[in-house]
Amino acid sequence: MSHPLRPLLPNSPNPPRNELSSHSQHRPKRVATAAACEACRRRKSKCSAERPRCSVCIERQSLCEYTTLPTETHLRAQKRKLSNLEIKCQEYEDLFAILRSRPKEETNHIIQRLRVGEDVQTIVKTVQDGDLLLQLSLTPEFRFRYEFPYIREMPHNLKGSQNPYTHSVLYEKTVLQSFHPQMTMEILKDVLDESQKMYLAPYHTVELHDSRISSIVVSKWTTVSSDNPMLRILLQIYFVFEFPFHPYFHKDFFLDDMFVGIRRFCSPLLVNAVLAAAWHGYTRMKKRAEYWQPENLGYRFLAEALRLLELEEATPTITTVQAAAIINLAYNLNGIDELGWVYTKKSLEMAQKVSLFSSNPDEGAEWQIVAGMTSWCLFNWQALATFHTFQLPILEDPPNRPFPGVNEETVYYGEIFVKYPHGKESVRIHNGLVFKAICQFRVILNEIAKSFFSDSRTYRPTSFEAAITFRSRLLAWYEDLPEPLQSRHIVLPCHIKTHIHYHVTLISLFEPYLQTDNVHEGVNSDMIVNHSRVCFETLMRIYYLRHGFECLDTTLVQFLHLLGFSALREIAMTERGSAAQEAIRSTLMLCAKGLWEQGQNYFLSEAIFRMFRHSLSAEDVVILKGIIEIDDGDGPLNLMTQELRSRWPIGVFSRADDNKDRTLQSFTRWWQQYSEEKAQDVSAMEQDGPVVTPQYPQRYGT
């Protein structure tokens, strides 16, 4: 029996397309979760990822557990766990290396600590931290104050009431306060305020306080060395001594990515460049300044960085830009700034490619922070370099990346925390405040450098009226400095150098107008220059008394040769045998000692020391030999003619005297000519008697 079919209803008309689109627009989108809980993963059900318990587990009354961090995917969690396992494995490898290389008494002590249940990480960190303090301390004994090498007292002409730095806490602690040779580091135990230890101990006695570095396997980022304890020391040297004045990258994002193994704000290229720069401060290696020696690890770090840069240059990332800038710094330290300029320009060109100098609304928050710091540091360096080499700035305008608000500064810039001997807590060095102050200062400096070429591409000093305007802007910057950077409170090298550069700039601006009739509101050029010279020398002297000149400081050489050659000009015009001449001679000896000590770290300072030593009178050379041991053989100078490629002006604030070549290249040409004439003069070579060292004819006092 057949059943009748049910009649079909007519098809309903299609809804209008706009209704469909409106319906789809209002349909709630499923929010993707970073990672589901373990119970939902087993059930393969959709998880709301709420913590501590998701809604599905609450409804089913089941146990809800997560193996990921709140913002972590399962893949990122697996990478983190793998990284933790690698770190754990590395700890045991480090422990094995310690047991294999340490004296028997020390290994027995370590084994006893293991037997009583102390964990491996604590033991390894204790040993490595002990080694770090040994490496960072440049002198075997603790010094509360260094002593001037010739005359122990501060020159009388620096003690005037108009000198703001004689009223500083640092001056009071280093010059006015009495010290006894028997005073030891133990006295710091009685200092309750950790921030006051800055005024009592040299900066090179600090330890970087950052737990990440002790856990990072640095050897994963370089093929040059697998010695992780040494590589970690190099990282700490870089962040303690070099980074505060040249922060080409963001320390926290760099270390975070280095720890996890992400190549976003860290890369093998950047790490090798950092290690190459830090090698100059690794005091265990006596010949660390000899960058041309292939067995020198600094040479190999730099060679590896250059190899990686060639591979990345066509498709640069932000770490490529940062590494090129640091490579430029390494070349300058090595006395080959002619090649360094190539990498300065490369870093700026690559920065333009990756849009570092202008912000974009689509940029992520982390990228904005890192790009901001890198772009400003690139701008700062080219402003500094072009100003002191009397060139037209490469960048006309500063980066279009505004500074953060006051409440955001710590997060934006990051901070460097250090711990002094016997310190219970770490103290900040005010890294963000220093960086922001330098940026604001270099904007003015860049405009001054541009004013030298306002009429044409030929250098000429800025007009007196323009110099007065720039002085007003510089004075406003100086008076607006935050409290830790004010003249009363400065203490650390990066604080002091910020003030030094301010006074050096004023001298450079007004030196061309000395002994002229130009007067502005009762102030003339002579008053401005004389006041800044007094402040400049005072700052250099209290820097030395507190911190010494031995420790790696790549900016210090610029200020040492300016002060030293300025003193050479003054001593030639001072009455012989007078107290004033002796005071100037003490400045000569201090600068010579500083150049020689920095020359143990990098070759540029060694070369400038040789130029300075050959500009001294015979009488001053005899005095200098009683202060430092000088190799007067031809070897170091012959080496300079081979290795130096530098046109950086030495000992000049401005081009007031445009008729003389004051570069290292001019000095090496003179020495090469002298050596050739000496080799041809056979009769002179056969004469008996002491060797008379020639004097550089281009005296700065004549």
URBELKA-V101742 format. One record per pair of residues at least 4 apart in sequence whose C-alpha atoms are under 8 Angstrom apart, sorted by the first residue. I is the first residue (numbers start at 0). GAP is how many residues later the second one is. If there is no record, write none. Layout:
BEGIN
I,GAP ; I,GAP
END
This chain:
BEGIN
14,4 ; 14,5 ; 15,4 ; 16,4 ; 17,4 ; 18,4 ; 19,4 ; 20,4 ; 21,4 ; 22,4 ; 32,14 ; 32,15 ; 32,16 ; 33,15 ; 33,36 ; 33,37 ; 33,38 ; 33,39 ; 33,40 ; 34,14 ; 34,33 ; 34,37 ; 34,38 ; 34,39 ; 35,4 ; 35,5 ; 35,10 ; 35,11 ; 35,12 ; 35,13 ; 35,30 ; 36,4 ; 36,10 ; 36,12 ; 36,17 ; 36,27 ; 36,28 ; 36,29 ; 36,30 ; 37,4 ; 37,26 ; 37,27 ; 37,28 ; 37,29 ; 38,4 ; 38,18 ; 38,23 ; 38,24 ; 38,25 ; 38,26 ; 39,4 ; 39,5 ; 39,6 ; 39,7 ; 39,16 ; 39,17 ; 40,4 ; 46,7 ; 46,8 ; 46,9 ; 47,6 ; 47,7 ; 47,8 ; 48,4 ; 48,5 ; 49,4 ; 49,5 ; 51,12 ; 51,13 ; 52,4 ; 52,5 ; 52,11 ; 52,12 ; 53,4 ; 53,10 ; 54,4 ; 55,4 ; 56,4 ; 56,5 ; 56,6 ; 56,7 ; 57,4 ; 66,10 ; 67,4 ; 67,5 ; 67,6 ; 67,9 ; 68,4 ; 68,8 ; 71,4 ; 71,5 ; 72,4 ; 73,4 ; 74,4 ; 75,4 ; 76,4 ; 77,4 ; 78,4 ; 78,181 ; 79,4 ; 79,180 ; 80,4 ; 81,4 ; 82,4 ; 82,177 ; 82,178 ; 83,4 ; 84,4 ; 85,4 ; 86,4 ; 86,128 ; 86,129 ; 86,130 ; 87,4 ; 88,4 ; 89,4 ; 89,127 ; 90,4 ; 90,29 ; 90,30 ; 90,33 ; 91,4 ; 91,28 ; 92,4 ; 93,4 ; 93,30 ; 94,4 ; 94,25 ; 94,29 ; 95,4 ; 96,4 ; 97,4 ; 97,9 ; 98,8 ; 98,11 ; 101,4 ; 101,5 ; 102,4 ; 103,4 ; 104,4 ; 105,4 ; 106,4 ; 107,4 ; 108,4 ; 109,4 ; 109,13 ; 110,4 ; 111,4 ; 112,4 ; 112,5 ; 112,10 ; 113,4 ; 113,5 ; 113,6 ; 117,4 ; 117,5 ; 118,4 ; 119,4 ; 120,4 ; 121,4 ; 122,4 ; 123,4 ; 124,4 ; 124,89 ; 125,4 ; 126,4 ; 127,4 ; 127,101 ; 128,4 ; 129,4 ; 130,4 ; 131,4 ; 131,75 ; 131,101 ; 132,4 ; 132,72 ; 132,73 ; 132,74 ; 134,98 ; 134,147 ; 134,148 ; 134,149 ; 135,68 ; 135,69 ; 135,70 ; 135,71 ; 135,101 ; 135,146 ; 135,147 ; 136,67 ; 136,68 ; 137,66 ; 137,145 ; 137,412 ; 137,413 ; 141,42 ; 141,43 ; 142,41 ; 142,58 ; 142,59 ; 143,35 ; 143,39 ; 143,40 ; 143,56 ; 143,57 ; 143,58 ; 143,402 ; 144,29 ; 144,34 ; 144,56 ; 144,57 ; 144,400 ; 144,401 ; 144,402 ; 145,398 ; 145,399 ; 145,400 ; 145,401 ; 145,402 ; 146,5 ; 146,398 ; 147,4 ; 147,5 ; 147,397 ; 147,438 ; 147,442 ; 148,437 ; 148,440 ; 148,441 ; 148,444 ; 148,478 ; 149,436 ; 149,439 ; 149,440 ; 149,477 ; 150,432 ; 150,435 ; 153,4 ; 153,5 ; 153,21 ; 154,4 ; 154,428 ; 156,377 ; 157,5 ; 157,376 ; 157,377 ; 157,379 ; 157,380 ; 158,4 ; 158,7 ; 159,6 ; 160,5 ; 162,4 ; 162,368 ; 162,371 ; 162,372 ; 163,4 ; 163,323 ; 163,324 ; 163,371 ; 164,6 ; 164,322 ; 164,323 ; 164,370 ; 164,373 ; 164,374 ; 165,5 ; 165,6 ; 165,372 ; 166,4 ; 166,5 ; 166,321 ; 167,4 ; 167,319 ; 167,320 ; 167,321 ; 167,322 ; 168,4 ; 168,30 ; 168,319 ; 168,320 ; 168,321 ; 169,4 ; 169,29 ; 169,318 ; 169,319 ; 169,320 ; 169,321 ; 169,372 ; 169,376 ; 170,4 ; 170,5 ; 170,371 ; 171,4 ; 171,5 ; 172,4 ; 172,26 ; 172,27 ; 173,25 ; 173,26 ; 173,368 ; 173,371 ; 173,372 ; 174,367 ; 174,370 ; 178,4 ; 182,4 ; 184,4 ; 184,236 ; 185,236 ; 186,4 ; 187,9 ; 187,233 ; 187,234 ; 188,233 ; 188,234 ; 190,5 ; 190,6 ; 192,4 ; 193,4 ; 193,226 ; 193,229 ; 193,230 ; 193,231 ; 193,232 ; 193,233 ; 194,232 ; 195,4 ; 196,4 ; 196,223 ; 197,4 ; 197,5 ; 197,222 ; 197,293 ; 197,294 ; 198,292 ; 198,347 ; 199,346 ; 200,4 ; 200,219 ; 200,345 ; 200,346 ; 201,4 ; 201,344 ; 201,345 ; 201,346 ; 202,289 ; 202,290 ; 202,344 ; 203,343 ; 203,347 ; 204,215 ; 204,216 ; 205,212 ; 205,213 ; 205,214 ; 205,215 ; 206,211 ; 206,212 ; 206,213 ; 207,28 ; 207,31 ; 207,32 ; 207,208 ; 207,209 ; 207,210 ; 207,211 ; 208,207 ; 208,208 ; 208,209 ; 208,210 ; 208,217 ; 209,4 ; 209,207 ; 210,4 ; 211,4 ; 211,43 ; 211,44 ; 211,47 ; 212,19 ; 212,22 ; 212,23 ; 212,42 ; 213,18 ; 214,44 ; 215,16 ; 215,42 ; 215,43 ; 216,11 ; 216,42 ; 217,4 ; 217,10 ; 217,13 ; 217,14 ; 217,40 ; 218,4 ; 218,6 ; 218,7 ; 218,8 ; 218,9 ; 218,12 ; 220,46 ; 220,47 ; 220,50 ; 220,51 ; 221,4 ; 221,46 ; 221,49 ; 221,50 ; 223,73 ; 223,76 ; 223,77 ; 223,80 ; 224,6 ; 226,4 ; 227,4 ; 228,4 ; 229,4 ; 230,4 ; 230,44 ; 231,4 ; 232,4 ; 233,4 ; 233,41 ; 233,44 ; 233,45 ; 233,47 ; 233,48 ; 234,4 ; 234,39 ; 234,40 ; 234,43 ; 235,4 ; 236,4 ; 236,5 ; 236,41 ; 236,44 ; 236,45 ; 237,4 ; 237,5 ; 237,36 ; 237,37 ; 237,39 ; 237,40 ; 238,4 ; 238,5 ; 238,177 ; 239,4 ; 239,176 ; 240,311 ; 240,312 ; 241,4 ; 241,5 ; 241,36 ; 241,310 ; 241,311 ; 241,312 ; 242,4 ; 242,5 ; 243,187 ; 243,190 ; 243,191 ; 243,250 ; 244,189 ; 244,190 ; 244,249 ; 245,131 ; 246,4 ; 246,126 ; 246,127 ; 246,130 ; 247,74 ; 247,77 ; 247,78 ; 247,125 ; 247,126 ; 247,129 ; 247,130 ; 248,5 ; 248,73 ; 248,121 ; 248,124 ; 248,125 ; 249,4 ; 249,119 ; 249,120 ; 249,123 ; 249,124 ; 249,163 ; 249,164 ; 250,4 ; 250,163 ; 251,4 ; 251,162 ; 252,4 ; 252,12 ; 252,117 ; 253,4 ; 253,11 ; 253,12 ; 254,4 ; 254,11 ; 255,4 ; 256,4 ; 256,5 ; 256,6 ; 256,7 ; 256,8 ; 256,9 ; 257,4 ; 257,5 ; 257,8 ; 257,9 ; 261,4 ; 262,4 ; 263,55 ; 264,53 ; 264,54 ; 265,4 ; 265,5 ; 265,53 ; 266,4 ; 266,52 ; 267,4 ; 267,37 ; 267,40 ; 268,4 ; 268,35 ; 268,36 ; 268,39 ; 268,40 ; 268,50 ; 268,51 ; 268,54 ; 269,4 ; 269,35 ; 269,49 ; 269,50 ; 269,52 ; 269,53 ; 270,4 ; 271,4 ; 271,29 ; 271,30 ; 271,32 ; 271,33 ; 272,4 ; 272,28 ; 272,29 ; 272,32 ; 272,50 ; 272,53 ; 272,54 ; 273,4 ; 273,49 ; 273,52 ; 274,4 ; 274,23 ; 274,26 ; 275,4 ; 275,21 ; 275,22 ; 275,23 ; 275,24 ; 275,25 ; 275,26 ; 275,54 ; 276,21 ; 276,49 ; 276,50 ; 276,52 ; 276,53 ; 277,4 ; 278,9 ; 278,18 ; 278,19 ; 279,8 ; 279,9 ; 279,18 ; 279,272 ; 279,321 ; 279,322 ; 280,7 ; 280,270 ; 280,271 ; 280,320 ; 281,6 ; 282,5 ; 285,314 ; 286,313 ; 287,8 ; 287,10 ; 287,312 ; 287,313 ; 287,314 ; 288,45 ; 288,310 ; 288,311 ; 288,312 ; 288,313 ; 288,314 ; 289,6 ; 289,312 ; 289,313 ; 290,5 ; 290,7 ; 290,8 ; 290,43 ; 290,312 ; 291,4 ; 291,7 ; 292,6 ; 293,5 ; 293,6 ; 294,4 ; 294,5 ; 295,4 ; 296,4 ; 297,4 ; 298,4 ; 299,4 ; 300,4 ; 301,4 ; 301,25 ; 302,4 ; 303,4 ; 304,4 ; 304,18 ; 304,22 ; 305,4 ; 306,4 ; 307,4 ; 308,4 ; 308,11 ; 308,14 ; 308,15 ; 309,4 ; 311,4 ; 311,5 ; 311,8 ; 312,7 ; 312,37 ; 315,4 ; 315,5 ; 315,34 ; 315,37 ; 315,38 ; 316,4 ; 316,37 ; 317,4 ; 317,33 ; 317,36 ; 317,53 ; 318,4 ; 319,4 ; 319,27 ; 319,30 ; 320,4 ; 320,25 ; 320,26 ; 320,27 ; 320,29 ; 320,30 ; 321,4 ; 321,25 ; 321,52 ; 322,4 ; 323,4 ; 323,19 ; 323,20 ; 323,22 ; 323,23 ; 324,4 ; 324,18 ; 324,19 ; 324,22 ; 324,53 ; 325,4 ; 326,4 ; 326,13 ; 326,16 ; 327,4 ; 327,9 ; 327,11 ; 327,12 ; 327,13 ; 327,14 ; 327,15 ; 327,16 ; 328,4 ; 328,11 ; 329,4 ; 329,10 ; 330,4 ; 330,5 ; 330,6 ; 330,8 ; 330,9 ; 331,4 ; 331,5 ; 331,8 ; 331,272 ; 332,221 ; 332,269 ; 332,270 ; 332,271 ; 332,272 ; 333,268 ; 333,269 ; 333,270 ; 333,310 ; 334,268 ; 334,269 ; 334,272 ; 334,308 ; 334,309 ; 334,310 ; 334,311 ; 335,4 ; 335,307 ; 335,308 ; 335,309 ; 335,310 ; 336,4 ; 336,308 ; 336,309 ; 336,310 ; 336,311 ; 337,4 ; 337,307 ; 337,308 ; 337,309 ; 338,4 ; 338,306 ; 339,4 ; 340,4 ; 341,4 ; 342,4 ; 343,4 ; 343,38 ; 344,4 ; 345,4 ; 346,4 ; 346,31 ; 347,4 ; 347,30 ; 348,4 ; 349,4 ; 350,4 ; 350,5 ; 350,6 ; 350,24 ; 351,4 ; 351,5 ; 354,4 ; 355,15 ; 355,16 ; 355,18 ; 355,19 ; 356,14 ; 356,15 ; 356,18 ; 356,41 ; 356,42 ; 356,43 ; 356,44 ; 357,41 ; 357,42 ; 357,43 ; 358,4 ; 358,9 ; 358,41 ; 358,42 ; 362,4 ; 362,5 ; 363,4 ; 364,4 ; 365,4 ; 366,4 ; 367,4 ; 368,4 ; 368,43 ; 368,44 ; 369,4 ; 370,4 ; 371,4 ; 371,27 ; 371,29 ; 372,4 ; 372,40 ; 373,4 ; 374,4 ; 374,24 ; 375,4 ; 375,22 ; 375,23 ; 375,63 ; 376,4 ; 376,62 ; 377,4 ; 378,4 ; 378,16 ; 378,19 ; 378,20 ; 379,4 ; 379,58 ; 379,59 ; 379,62 ; 379,63 ; 380,4 ; 381,4 ; 381,11 ; 381,12 ; 381,13 ; 382,4 ; 382,10 ; 382,12 ; 382,59 ; 382,60 ; 382,62 ; 382,63 ; 382,66 ; 383,4 ; 383,58 ; 383,61 ; 383,62 ; 384,4 ; 385,4 ; 385,5 ; 385,6 ; 385,7 ; 385,8 ; 385,63 ; 386,4 ; 386,5 ; 386,6 ; 386,58 ; 386,59 ; 386,61 ; 386,62 ; 387,260 ; 387,261 ; 387,265 ; 388,259 ; 388,260 ; 389,59 ; 389,62 ; 389,69 ; 389,265 ; 390,58 ; 390,68 ; 391,57 ; 391,58 ; 391,60 ; 391,61 ; 391,65 ; 392,53 ; 392,56 ; 392,57 ; 395,50 ; 395,54 ; 397,45 ; 402,33 ; 403,4 ; 403,5 ; 403,8 ; 404,4 ; 407,4 ; 408,4 ; 408,5 ; 408,23 ; 409,4 ; 409,5 ; 409,22 ; 412,18 ; 412,19 ; 412,22 ; 413,17 ; 413,18 ; 414,13 ; 414,14 ; 414,15 ; 414,16 ; 414,17 ; 415,12 ; 415,13 ; 415,14 ; 415,15 ; 416,9 ; 416,10 ; 416,11 ; 416,12 ; 417,8 ; 417,9 ; 417,10 ; 417,11 ; 418,4 ; 418,5 ; 418,6 ; 418,7 ; 418,8 ; 419,6 ; 428,63 ; 429,4 ; 429,54 ; 430,4 ; 431,4 ; 432,4 ; 432,49 ; 432,52 ; 433,4 ; 433,51 ; 433,60 ; 433,61 ; 433,64 ; 434,4 ; 435,4 ; 436,4 ; 436,44 ; 437,4 ; 437,60 ; 438,4 ; 439,4 ; 439,37 ; 440,4 ; 440,33 ; 440,36 ; 441,4 ; 442,4 ; 443,4 ; 443,26 ; 443,29 ; 443,30 ; 444,4 ; 444,60 ; 445,4 ; 446,4 ; 447,4 ; 447,14 ; 447,22 ; 448,4 ; 449,4 ; 450,10 ; 450,11 ; 451,7 ; 451,8 ; 451,9 ; 451,10 ; 452,4 ; 452,5 ; 452,6 ; 452,7 ; 460,48 ; 460,51 ; 460,194 ; 460,195 ; 461,4 ; 461,5 ; 461,47 ; 462,4 ; 463,4 ; 463,46 ; 463,49 ; 463,54 ; 464,4 ; 465,4 ; 466,4 ; 466,42 ; 466,43 ; 467,4 ; 467,52 ; 468,4 ; 469,4 ; 470,4 ; 470,35 ; 471,4 ; 472,4 ; 473,4 ; 473,28 ; 474,4 ; 475,4 ; 476,4 ; 477,8 ; 477,24 ; 478,7 ; 480,4 ; 480,5 ; 481,4 ; 482,6 ; 483,5 ; 483,6 ; 484,4 ; 484,5 ; 484,10 ; 485,4 ; 486,12 ; 489,5 ; 489,6 ; 490,4 ; 490,5 ; 491,4 ; 492,4 ; 492,50 ; 492,54 ; 493,4 ; 494,4 ; 495,4 ; 495,43 ; 495,47 ; 496,4 ; 497,4 ; 498,4 ; 498,40 ; 499,4 ; 499,35 ; 499,36 ; 499,39 ; 499,40 ; 499,59 ; 500,4 ; 501,4 ; 502,4 ; 502,29 ; 502,30 ; 502,32 ; 502,33 ; 503,4 ; 503,28 ; 503,29 ; 503,32 ; 503,149 ; 504,4 ; 505,4 ; 505,22 ; 505,23 ; 505,26 ; 506,4 ; 506,21 ; 506,22 ; 506,25 ; 506,26 ; 506,146 ; 507,4 ; 507,145 ; 507,146 ; 508,145 ; 509,4 ; 509,15 ; 509,16 ; 509,18 ; 509,19 ; 510,14 ; 510,18 ; 510,142 ; 510,143 ; 510,145 ; 511,142 ; 511,143 ; 511,144 ; 512,5 ; 512,12 ; 512,13 ; 513,11 ; 513,12 ; 514,10 ; 514,11 ; 515,9 ; 516,7 ; 517,6 ; 517,7 ; 518,4 ; 518,5 ; 518,6 ; 519,4 ; 522,4 ; 522,5 ; 523,4 ; 524,4 ; 525,4 ; 526,4 ; 527,4 ; 528,4 ; 529,4 ; 530,4 ; 531,4 ; 532,4 ; 533,4 ; 534,4 ; 535,4 ; 536,4 ; 536,26 ; 537,4 ; 538,4 ; 539,4 ; 540,4 ; 541,4 ; 542,4 ; 542,5 ; 543,4 ; 543,5 ; 548,44 ; 548,45 ; 548,48 ; 548,49 ; 549,44 ; 549,47 ; 549,48 ; 550,47 ; 551,46 ; 551,49 ; 552,4 ; 552,45 ; 554,4 ; 555,4 ; 556,4 ; 556,38 ; 556,41 ; 556,48 ; 557,4 ; 558,4 ; 559,4 ; 559,31 ; 559,34 ; 559,35 ; 560,4 ; 560,30 ; 560,34 ; 560,47 ; 560,51 ; 560,89 ; 560,90 ; 561,4 ; 561,88 ; 561,89 ; 561,90 ; 561,91 ; 562,4 ; 562,24 ; 562,28 ; 562,88 ; 563,4 ; 563,23 ; 563,24 ; 563,27 ; 563,28 ; 563,48 ; 563,87 ; 564,4 ; 564,47 ; 564,86 ; 564,87 ; 564,135 ; 565,4 ; 565,85 ; 565,86 ; 565,134 ; 566,4 ; 566,17 ; 566,18 ; 566,20 ; 566,21 ; 567,4 ; 567,20 ; 567,48 ; 567,132 ; 567,133 ; 568,4 ; 568,131 ; 568,132 ; 568,133 ; 569,4 ; 569,14 ; 569,131 ; 570,10 ; 570,13 ; 570,14 ; 570,130 ; 571,129 ; 571,130 ; 572,128 ; 573,4 ; 573,6 ; 573,7 ; 574,5 ; 574,6 ; 575,5 ; 576,4 ; 576,5 ; 577,4 ; 578,4 ; 579,4 ; 580,4 ; 581,4 ; 582,4 ; 583,4 ; 584,4 ; 584,35 ; 585,4 ; 586,4 ; 587,4 ; 588,4 ; 588,35 ; 589,4 ; 590,4 ; 591,4 ; 591,17 ; 591,20 ; 591,21 ; 591,32 ; 592,4 ; 592,34 ; 592,35 ; 593,4 ; 594,4 ; 594,10 ; 594,11 ; 594,13 ; 594,14 ; 595,4 ; 595,9 ; 595,10 ; 595,13 ; 596,4 ; 597,4 ; 597,7 ; 597,8 ; 598,4 ; 598,5 ; 598,6 ; 598,7 ; 598,8 ; 598,10 ; 599,6 ; 601,4 ; 602,4 ; 603,4 ; 604,4 ; 605,4 ; 606,4 ; 606,30 ; 606,33 ; 606,57 ; 607,4 ; 607,42 ; 607,56 ; 608,4 ; 609,4 ; 609,27 ; 610,4 ; 610,53 ; 610,56 ; 610,85 ; 611,4 ; 612,8 ; 613,80 ; 613,81 ; 613,82 ; 614,80 ; 614,81 ; 614,82 ; 614,83 ; 614,84 ; 614,85 ; 615,4 ; 615,5 ; 615,79 ; 616,4 ; 616,78 ; 617,4 ; 618,4 ; 619,4 ; 620,4 ; 621,4 ; 622,4 ; 623,4 ; 624,4 ; 624,5 ; 630,5 ; 631,61 ; 633,4 ; 634,4 ; 635,4 ; 636,4 ; 636,31 ; 636,34 ; 637,4 ; 637,33 ; 637,34 ; 638,4 ; 639,4 ; 639,28 ; 640,27 ; 640,28 ; 640,30 ; 640,31 ; 643,20 ; 643,21 ; 643,24 ; 644,20 ; 645,17 ; 645,18 ; 645,19 ; 646,16 ; 646,17 ; 646,18 ; 647,15 ; 647,16 ; 648,12 ; 648,13 ; 648,14 ; 648,15 ; 649,12 ; 649,13 ; 649,14 ; 650,11 ; 651,10 ; 660,5 ; 661,4 ; 661,5 ; 662,4 ; 663,4 ; 664,4 ; 665,4 ; 666,4 ; 666,29 ; 667,4 ; 668,4 ; 669,4 ; 669,26 ; 670,4 ; 671,4 ; 672,4 ; 673,4 ; 674,4 ; 675,4 ; 676,4 ; 677,4 ; 677,6 ; 677,7 ; 678,6 ; 680,4 ; 681,4 ; 682,4 ; 697,4
END
